[in-house]
């Protein structure tokens, strides 16, 4: 039976190998961004390197952020805010 880890990481495909920054929306309303570290993710936790918490403010930065798979609502790659353009 597939685990949450396998489902999320398989769906990310090559994004985990090309160091693309991913944005993760959590069920709690928090938003974090970072580079997926497949090697150090576990069956329960997604590890994001070079991580930043975007919401709620204030913004935090960390060498890595551990995100529980069960708390993930969605993940986006190359997310851009039109207001920044």
Secondary structure as the mmCIF struct_conf table of DSSP 4:
data_model
#
loop_
_struct_conf.conf_type_id
_struct_conf.id
_struct_conf.beg_label_comp_id
_struct_conf.beg_label_asym_id
_struct_conf.beg_label_seq_id
_struct_conf.end_label_comp_id
_struct_conf.end_label_asym_id
_struct_conf.end_label_seq_id
HELX_RH_AL_P HELX_RH_AL_P1 UNK A 4 UNK A 12
HELX_RH_3T_P HELX_RH_3T_P1 UNK A 13 UNK A 16
TURN_TY1_P TURN_TY1_P1 UNK A 17 UNK A 19
STRN STRN1 UNK A 21 UNK A 26
TURN_TY1_P TURN_TY1_P2 UNK A 27 UNK A 28
BEND BEND1 UNK A 29 UNK A 29
STRN STRN2 UNK A 31 UNK A 36
HELX_RH_3T_P HELX_RH_3T_P2 UNK A 38 UNK A 40
BEND BEND2 UNK A 43 UNK A 44
STRN STRN3 UNK A 45 UNK A 55
BEND BEND3 UNK A 56 UNK A 58
HELX_LH_PP_P HELX_LH_PP_P1 UNK A 59 UNK A 59
STRN STRN4 UNK A 60 UNK A 68
HELX_RH_3T_P HELX_RH_3T_P3 UNK A 69 UNK A 71
STRN STRN5 UNK A 72 UNK A 77
BEND BEND4 UNK A 78 UNK A 78
HELX_RH_3T_P HELX_RH_3T_P4 UNK A 82 UNK A 84
#
